[in-house]
């Protein structure tokens, strides 16, 4: 992941002199790389180690390998704003990318599919296209898609008493986009698993952990207790919560990350790092014991938020909220409100 610096040092800030720091979620190793293009690009998402960038002046979308410098160019994102209905949608909604997948055809054409969760739409384009196009179908806006091994996954639930459905979205097949400029909408989402009502309560989330998908939720309405299931178990019909997730901790905010407890001594193995739903502090929920404990010093309540300098764990947690670190801020540092009540401020091109 790109390391949020805090102190207003957003990617491309002149004080960083073109350098960006990355850290390994499994080992904690930190690497510094000079990427001067962040002076006029911003990050929308990441996909299998590549960064999905938008160029400020024309909204062109680019896939960047941060360590080799290789770049794949795609059409401007603003080409999505062609339909009459979409003209009234705020521009930032087009840029809320929840998941990115890509594939390469035998002739070298690259196809990229974006899950735009604020739009409830999927957008596709190839390196031979002049514009992005929406899929012929939509999904519920409240569910953020997740990318995993070249496919997208969605959650769907009609109400608190309904079964939880897990949907899978395949990308367009390479042979369907082999012709230059030919667009093919991805297949509609298909149901791959159902979790019976009562096993999990909202909010539900999906996260990749040790090369498998986990489903995260609560064990009751307004309950502070968190439960985690393996998607593979749900598909098999063996629906039982797990308490061992390989010594990792799942960080839960706008997006979810699985981080090894080896990264930092304050990370508790087999836990979920999340804002406590009742006492409003950033806490670890230990899956085996069902107990909460604060992640680090500093109280989130109050006018000043978490004191500076703060624990490295807040830098990691900020990775789960792109709109914050893209402005060089850290979550809960100097915030008067929870992050979901803070109006997002987008710098030019971010």
GIMO-V391944 format. One record per backbone hydrogen bond with DSSP energy under -1.0 kcal/mol. NH is the residue of the N-H (numbers start at 1). CO is the residue of the C=O. If there is no record, write none. Layout:
BEGIN
[[NH CO] [NH CO]]
END
This chain:
BEGIN
[[3 21] [8 328] [9 6] [10 8] [13 10] [16 13] [17 14] [19 16] [20 33] [22 31] [23 1] [24 29] [28 24] [31 22] [33 20] [35 18] [38 35] [39 36] [40 37] [42 54] [44 52] [45 52] [47 50] [50 47] [51 64] [52 45] [53 62] [54 42] [55 60] [56 40] [59 55] [61 75] [62 53] [63 72] [64 51] [65 70] [69 65] [72 63] [74 61] [77 59] [79 76] [80 77] [81 78] [82 80] [89 86] [93 90] [94 91] [95 92] [97 95] [98 115] [101 113] [103 111] [105 109] [108 105] [111 103] [112 125] [113 101] [114 123] [115 99] [116 121] [117 96] [117 115] [120 116] [121 116] [123 114] [124 133] [125 112] [127 110] [129 126] [133 124] [135 122] [139 120] [143 140] [146 153] [148 151] [151 148] [152 169] [153 146] [154 167] [156 165] [162 159] [164 195] [165 156] [166 193] [167 154] [168 190] [169 152] [176 173] [182 179] [190 168] [192 166] [193 166] [195 164] [199 196] [201 218] [205 216] [207 214] [209 212] [214 207] [215 229] [216 205] [217 227] [218 201] [219 225] [223 220] [227 217] [229 215] [231 213] [234 230] [235 231] [236 232] [238 233] [239 237] [240 238] [242 228] [249 259] [250 271] [251 257] [252 273] [253 255] [255 320] [257 251] [259 249] [260 25] [261 247] [263 260] [267 264] [270 248] [271 248] [272 285] [273 250] [274 283] [276 281] [280 276] [283 274] [284 293] [285 272] [286 291] [287 270] [290 286] [293 284] [295 282] [306 332] [314 311] [316 312] [317 313] [318 314] [319 316] [320 317] [321 318] [324 321] [325 321] [326 322] [327 324] [328 325] [329 324] [333 330] [341 338] [350 347]]
END
